[in-house]
Amino acid sequence: MSAFPASIRRLLLLGFAAFSAGATEPIPARQTAVLEEPQDVSFTARLDGTEQRYVLMLPANFDAQKPHSLLVALHGHGSDRWQFAKDPRDECRAVRDFAGQHQLIFVSPDYRAKTSWMGPQAEADLLQILDELGARYRLNKVIVCGGSMGGTSALIFAALHPARVHGIVAINGTANLVEFDGFPEALAASYGGTKAVRPDEYRKRSAELWPERFTMSVALTTGGKDRVVPPDSVLRLADKLKQQGRRVMLIHRPEVEHSTNYADTRAALEFIFDELFPR
């Protein structure tokens, strides 16, 4: 593994790092992602028999007989499985470069695109993908990451299935669907009704309400001026995890809106990798 900036490593040893703008050292904006060409994989969902898809990229010179860890990348609202596989934006490039550098199996599912929010169908699909990949390859650790809706979905999946996840990177997500006012039509379609109709569904998918389930390492990025997915619930979740003595990294940029730059995305991912594979 390549050396990580010493200043960040010192902060990470504290177990909870709250970063203000300019606190991290820059990571080179472009690093070669050593991944094979993407494969567009289809499967029949065991939940409802529909055809579903995910993008798979294997590490270069992949040897199926050797154990590899898995990186699951969950796209944002309005996008699909190709966002993290092809999009040039910082968050997506950082995830691909990270997977290539550390020889991870990269998977980006549709998870009922384009308005998923990790509802029951998306949850079932991701469980099936993990089962099928686990049967096909020698999987070691599983890291789930995502941005915006994907960051929210990563937190939801971890809260619902903590035994299936070893590390979470949630980029500009929300941890409380009970209070979140955005995208009400998409959430109602995914969750089987509005908050008034299905309050239990919104509550069970609000990660902030279940901090005890976050037994895995967690990295979070937020923007103080984010009005699309406000950061408040994620900040509260980070504080609750800190109080429980959990290993969590929070990168909060007070002046940033709904985005995370390349360096911060890589810092969050590298924190999880160092947690899972300490030197």
VOGU-458509 format. One record per residue (C-alpha): residue in one letter; x, y, z. Coordinates in steps of 0.05 Angstrom, whole numbers. Example, Ala and Ser with C-alpha at 12.3 -4.5 7.8 and 13.67 -1.06 7.14 Angstrom:
2
@kollum->a | u->246 | v->-90 | w->156 .
@kollum->s | u->273 | v->-21 | w->143 .
//
This chain:
279
@kollum->m | u->0 | v->0 | w->0 .
@kollum->s | u->26 | v->70 | w->-16 .
@kollum->a | u->45 | v->116 | w->40 .
@kollum->f | u->-11 | v->161 | w->66 .
@kollum->p | u->2 | v->234 | w->88 .
@kollum->a | u->30 | v->233 | w->158 .
@kollum->s | u->-13 | v->291 | w->182 .
@kollum->i | u->-77 | v->252 | w->165 .
@kollum->r | u->-51 | v->188 | w->195 .
@kollum->r | u->-38 | v->223 | w->261 .
@kollum->l | u->-109 | v->250 | w->262 .
@kollum->l | u->-138 | v->182 | w->245 .
@kollum->l | u->-105 | v->151 | w->306 .
@kollum->l | u->-153 | v->193 | w->348 .
@kollum->g | u->-210 | v->151 | w->322 .
@kollum->f | u->-253 | v->212 | w->303 .
@kollum->a | u->-227 | v->266 | w->257 .
@kollum->a | u->-266 | v->329 | w->242 .
@kollum->f | u->-234 | v->367 | w->184 .
@kollum->s | u->-245 | v->439 | w->166 .
@kollum->a | u->-229 | v->468 | w->97 .
@kollum->g | u->-156 | v->462 | w->79 .
@kollum->a | u->-139 | v->412 | w->134 .
@kollum->t | u->-119 | v->353 | w->90 .
@kollum->e | u->-57 | v->349 | w->48 .
@kollum->p | u->-70 | v->344 | w->-26 .
@kollum->i | u->-72 | v->276 | w->-60 .
@kollum->p | u->-51 | v->277 | w->-133 .
@kollum->a | u->-113 | v->290 | w->-175 .
@kollum->r | u->-97 | v->236 | w->-226 .
@kollum->q | u->-72 | v->166 | w->-209 .
@kollum->t | u->-74 | v->107 | w->-256 .
@kollum->a | u->-133 | v->63 | w->-242 .
@kollum->v | u->-110 | v->-8 | w->-255 .
@kollum->l | u->-177 | v->-41 | w->-270 .
@kollum->e | u->-199 | v->-82 | w->-329 .
@kollum->e | u->-252 | v->-59 | w->-377 .
@kollum->p | u->-322 | v->-55 | w->-347 .
@kollum->q | u->-369 | v->-114 | w->-355 .
@kollum->d | u->-444 | v->-101 | w->-358 .
@kollum->v | u->-473 | v->-159 | w->-318 .
@kollum->s | u->-547 | v->-178 | w->-317 .
@kollum->f | u->-582 | v->-223 | w->-266 .
@kollum->t | u->-652 | v->-244 | w->-250 .
@kollum->a | u->-674 | v->-214 | w->-184 .
@kollum->r | u->-697 | v->-269 | w->-137 .
@kollum->l | u->-744 | v->-219 | w->-104 .
@kollum->d | u->-790 | v->-207 | w->-164 .
@kollum->g | u->-760 | v->-242 | w->-225 .
@kollum->t | u->-741 | v->-177 | w->-261 .
@kollum->e | u->-676 | v->-167 | w->-299 .
@kollum->q | u->-627 | v->-124 | w->-261 .
@kollum->r | u->-556 | v->-102 | w->-276 .
@kollum->y | u->-490 | v->-81 | w->-247 .
@kollum->v | u->-422 | v->-60 | w->-274 .
@kollum->l | u->-363 | v->-104 | w->-255 .
@kollum->m | u->-290 | v->-84 | w->-262 .
@kollum->l | u->-237 | v->-133 | w->-240 .
@kollum->p | u->-166 | v->-114 | w->-220 .
@kollum->a | u->-114 | v->-120 | w->-274 .
@kollum->n | u->-82 | v->-190 | w->-277 .
@kollum->f | u->-139 | v->-216 | w->-235 .
@kollum->d | u->-130 | v->-285 | w->-205 .
@kollum->a | u->-196 | v->-315 | w->-182 .
@kollum->q | u->-159 | v->-365 | w->-139 .
@kollum->k | u->-133 | v->-310 | w->-94 .
@kollum->p | u->-174 | v->-272 | w->-43 .
@kollum->h | u->-195 | v->-201 | w->-62 .
@kollum->s | u->-236 | v->-149 | w->-26 .
@kollum->l | u->-298 | v->-118 | w->-57 .
@kollum->l | u->-315 | v->-45 | w->-67 .
@kollum->v | u->-389 | v->-31 | w->-80 .
@kollum->a | u->-403 | v->38 | w->-108 .
@kollum->l | u->-474 | v->65 | w->-104 .
@kollum->h | u->-495 | v->120 | w->-152 .
@kollum->g | u->-535 | v->183 | w->-138 .
@kollum->h | u->-607 | v->202 | w->-152 .
@kollum->g | u->-623 | v->205 | w->-225 .
@kollum->s | u->-563 | v->165 | w->-247 .
@kollum->d | u->-549 | v->90 | w->-256 .
@kollum->r | u->-495 | v->37 | w->-252 .
@kollum->w | u->-449 | v->74 | w->-300 .
@kollum->q | u->-440 | v->136 | w->-257 .
@kollum->f | u->-383 | v->110 | w->-214 .
@kollum->a | u->-357 | v->67 | w->-271 .
@kollum->k | u->-347 | v->124 | w->-322 .
@kollum->d | u->-363 | v->193 | w->-295 .
@kollum->p | u->-302 | v->239 | w->-293 .
@kollum->r | u->-325 | v->278 | w->-232 .
@kollum->d | u->-279 | v->277 | w->-172 .
@kollum->e | u->-318 | v->229 | w->-128 .
@kollum->c | u->-324 | v->177 | w->-183 .
@kollum->r | u->-252 | v->181 | w->-207 .
@kollum->a | u->-227 | v->176 | w->-136 .
@kollum->v | u->-267 | v->112 | w->-124 .
@kollum->r | u->-242 | v->80 | w->-188 .
@kollum->d | u->-170 | v->100 | w->-175 .
@kollum->f | u->-174 | v->73 | w->-104 .
@kollum->a | u->-202 | v->7 | w->-128 .
@kollum->g | u->-148 | v->0 | w->-180 .
@kollum->q | u->-91 | v->19 | w->-134 .
@kollum->h | u->-111 | v->-30 | w->-81 .
@kollum->q | u->-132 | v->-86 | w->-129 .
@kollum->l | u->-204 | v->-88 | w->-106 .
@kollum->i | u->-262 | v->-119 | w->-145 .
@kollum->f | u->-305 | v->-60 | w->-165 .
@kollum->v | u->-380 | v->-67 | w->-171 .
@kollum->s | u->-431 | v->-12 | w->-186 .
@kollum->p | u->-503 | v->-36 | w->-184 .
@kollum->d | u->-565 | v->-3 | w->-212 .
@kollum->y | u->-599 | v->-21 | w->-146 .
@kollum->r | u->-666 | v->-1 | w->-178 .
@kollum->a | u->-642 | v->61 | w->-213 .
@kollum->k | u->-654 | v->118 | w->-218 .
@kollum->t | u->-692 | v->135 | w->-155 .
@kollum->s | u->-672 | v->79 | w->-108 .
@kollum->w | u->-657 | v->107 | w->-39 .
@kollum->m | u->-642 | v->35 | w->-19 .
@kollum->g | u->-715 | v->14 | w->-13 .
@kollum->p | u->-733 | v->-59 | w->-2 .
@kollum->q | u->-723 | v->-79 | w->-75 .
@kollum->a | u->-654 | v->-47 | w->-79 .
@kollum->e | u->-635 | v->-78 | w->-12 .
@kollum->a | u->-655 | v->-147 | w->-37 .
@kollum->d | u->-616 | v->-137 | w->-102 .
@kollum->l | u->-552 | v->-117 | w->-66 .
@kollum->l | u->-557 | v->-176 | w->-19 .
@kollum->q | u->-564 | v->-221 | w->-80 .
@kollum->i | u->-504 | v->-189 | w->-114 .
@kollum->l | u->-462 | v->-200 | w->-52 .
@kollum->d | u->-485 | v->-272 | w->-48 .
@kollum->e | u->-470 | v->-286 | w->-121 .
@kollum->l | u->-402 | v->-252 | w->-120 .
@kollum->g | u->-385 | v->-289 | w->-56 .
@kollum->a | u->-400 | v->-354 | w->-90 .
@kollum->r | u->-359 | v->-336 | w->-152 .
@kollum->y | u->-298 | v->-304 | w->-120 .
@kollum->r | u->-257 | v->-311 | w->-57 .
@kollum->l | u->-281 | v->-247 | w->-24 .
@kollum->n | u->-244 | v->-219 | w->35 .
@kollum->k | u->-272 | v->-152 | w->60 .
@kollum->v | u->-332 | v->-113 | w->33 .
@kollum->i | u->-331 | v->-37 | w->29 .
@kollum->v | u->-395 | v->-1 | w->9 .
@kollum->c | u->-390 | v->71 | w->-14 .
@kollum->g | u->-434 | v->121 | w->-50 .
@kollum->g | u->-449 | v->193 | w->-63 .
@kollum->s | u->-513 | v->233 | w->-46 .
@kollum->m | u->-569 | v->182 | w->-53 .
@kollum->g | u->-513 | v->130 | w->-56 .
@kollum->g | u->-482 | v->156 | w->8 .
@kollum->t | u->-550 | v->152 | w->41 .
@kollum->s | u->-559 | v->82 | w->14 .
@kollum->a | u->-492 | v->59 | w->39 .
@kollum->l | u->-511 | v->81 | w->109 .
@kollum->i | u->-580 | v->48 | w->102 .
@kollum->f | u->-551 | v->-18 | w->79 .
@kollum->a | u->-499 | v->-18 | w->135 .
@kollum->a | u->-553 | v->-5 | w->187 .
@kollum->l | u->-597 | v->-61 | w->160 .
@kollum->h | u->-541 | v->-112 | w->147 .
@kollum->p | u->-480 | v->-96 | w->190 .
@kollum->a | u->-455 | v->-167 | w->185 .
@kollum->r | u->-447 | v->-160 | w->109 .
@kollum->v | u->-405 | v->-97 | w->110 .
@kollum->h | u->-334 | v->-84 | w->136 .
@kollum->g | u->-328 | v->-11 | w->117 .
@kollum->i | u->-373 | v->47 | w->96 .
@kollum->v | u->-356 | v->111 | w->58 .
@kollum->a | u->-417 | v->158 | w->55 .
@kollum->i | u->-406 | v->219 | w->11 .
@kollum->n | u->-456 | v->276 | w->20 .
@kollum->g | u->-512 | v->232 | w->44 .
@kollum->t | u->-566 | v->237 | w->97 .
@kollum->a | u->-573 | v->193 | w->159 .
@kollum->n | u->-646 | v->210 | w->174 .
@kollum->l | u->-702 | v->197 | w->124 .
@kollum->v | u->-755 | v->215 | w->176 .
@kollum->e | u->-734 | v->288 | w->175 .
@kollum->f | u->-707 | v->291 | w->104 .
@kollum->d | u->-753 | v->331 | w->59 .
@kollum->g | u->-720 | v->320 | w->-8 .
@kollum->f | u->-745 | v->276 | w->-66 .
@kollum->p | u->-811 | v->257 | w->-32 .
@kollum->e | u->-841 | v->225 | w->-94 .
@kollum->a | u->-781 | v->180 | w->-106 .
@kollum->l | u->-778 | v->160 | w->-33 .
@kollum->a | u->-852 | v->144 | w->-32 .
@kollum->a | u->-845 | v->101 | w->-94 .
@kollum->s | u->-785 | v->64 | w->-66 .
@kollum->y | u->-811 | v->56 | w->5 .
@kollum->g | u->-882 | v->37 | w->-12 .
@kollum->g | u->-914 | v->103 | w->10 .
@kollum->t | u->-903 | v->170 | w->43 .
@kollum->k | u->-877 | v->181 | w->113 .
@kollum->a | u->-948 | v->185 | w->138 .
@kollum->v | u->-966 | v->119 | w->105 .
@kollum->r | u->-902 | v->80 | w->119 .
@kollum->p | u->-869 | v->113 | w->180 .
@kollum->d | u->-835 | v->48 | w->201 .
@kollum->e | u->-801 | v->41 | w->133 .
@kollum->y | u->-771 | v->111 | w->137 .
@kollum->r | u->-750 | v->100 | w->209 .
@kollum->k | u->-715 | v->33 | w->197 .
@kollum->r | u->-676 | v->65 | w->139 .
@kollum->s | u->-653 | v->124 | w->181 .
@kollum->a | u->-581 | v->106 | w->201 .
@kollum->e | u->-577 | v->159 | w->255 .
@kollum->l | u->-630 | v->122 | w->295 .
@kollum->w | u->-589 | v->58 | w->297 .
@kollum->p | u->-517 | v->78 | w->316 .
@kollum->e | u->-506 | v->14 | w->354 .
@kollum->r | u->-509 | v->-25 | w->289 .
@kollum->f | u->-448 | v->10 | w->260 .
@kollum->t | u->-397 | v->-40 | w->283 .
@kollum->m | u->-356 | v->-30 | w->219 .
@kollum->s | u->-307 | v->27 | w->204 .
@kollum->v | u->-342 | v->89 | w->177 .
@kollum->a | u->-319 | v->150 | w->137 .
@kollum->l | u->-365 | v->208 | w->123 .
@kollum->t | u->-359 | v->271 | w->81 .
@kollum->t | u->-406 | v->331 | w->86 .
@kollum->g | u->-413 | v->402 | w->62 .
@kollum->g | u->-436 | v->457 | w->109 .
@kollum->k | u->-474 | v->493 | w->53 .
@kollum->d | u->-506 | v->431 | w->24 .
@kollum->r | u->-580 | v->446 | w->12 .
@kollum->v | u->-593 | v->385 | w->-31 .
@kollum->v | u->-577 | v->335 | w->24 .
@kollum->p | u->-564 | v->376 | w->87 .
@kollum->p | u->-508 | v->348 | w->131 .
@kollum->d | u->-540 | v->355 | w->200 .
@kollum->s | u->-561 | v->283 | w->210 .
@kollum->v | u->-494 | v->256 | w->187 .
@kollum->l | u->-458 | v->302 | w->235 .
@kollum->r | u->-502 | v->277 | w->291 .
@kollum->l | u->-489 | v->205 | w->271 .
@kollum->a | u->-414 | v->218 | w->272 .
@kollum->d | u->-420 | v->247 | w->342 .
@kollum->k | u->-460 | v->187 | w->367 .
@kollum->l | u->-409 | v->139 | w->338 .
@kollum->k | u->-353 | v->179 | w->371 .
@kollum->q | u->-389 | v->174 | w->438 .
@kollum->q | u->-392 | v->99 | w->429 .
@kollum->g | u->-318 | v->95 | w->417 .
@kollum->r | u->-326 | v->75 | w->344 .
@kollum->r | u->-273 | v->85 | w->291 .
@kollum->v | u->-301 | v->140 | w->247 .
@kollum->m | u->-272 | v->193 | w->202 .
@kollum->l | u->-313 | v->256 | w->188 .
@kollum->i | u->-290 | v->306 | w->135 .
@kollum->h | u->-336 | v->367 | w->142 .
@kollum->r | u->-324 | v->427 | w->97 .
@kollum->p | u->-365 | v->486 | w->123 .
@kollum->e | u->-361 | v->526 | w->59 .
@kollum->v | u->-375 | v->469 | w->10 .
@kollum->e | u->-443 | v->453 | w->-22 .
@kollum->h | u->-466 | v->385 | w->-49 .
@kollum->s | u->-399 | v->355 | w->-70 .
@kollum->t | u->-334 | v->324 | w->-45 .
@kollum->n | u->-268 | v->335 | w->-80 .
@kollum->y | u->-219 | v->282 | w->-102 .
@kollum->a | u->-171 | v->290 | w->-43 .
@kollum->d | u->-226 | v->284 | w->9 .
@kollum->t | u->-258 | v->224 | w->-25 .
@kollum->r | u->-191 | v->189 | w->-28 .
@kollum->a | u->-177 | v->207 | w->45 .
@kollum->a | u->-242 | v->175 | w->66 .
@kollum->l | u->-230 | v->112 | w->25 .
@kollum->e | u->-158 | v->106 | w->49 .
@kollum->f | u->-181 | v->112 | w->121 .
@kollum->i | u->-226 | v->52 | w->112 .
@kollum->f | u->-171 | v->13 | w->77 .
@kollum->d | u->-121 | v->28 | w->133 .
@kollum->e | u->-173 | v->6 | w->184 .
@kollum->l | u->-185 | v->-60 | w->149 .
@kollum->f | u->-112 | v->-73 | w->130 .
@kollum->p | u->-68 | v->-40 | w->183 .
@kollum->r | u->6 | v->-40 | w->168 .
//
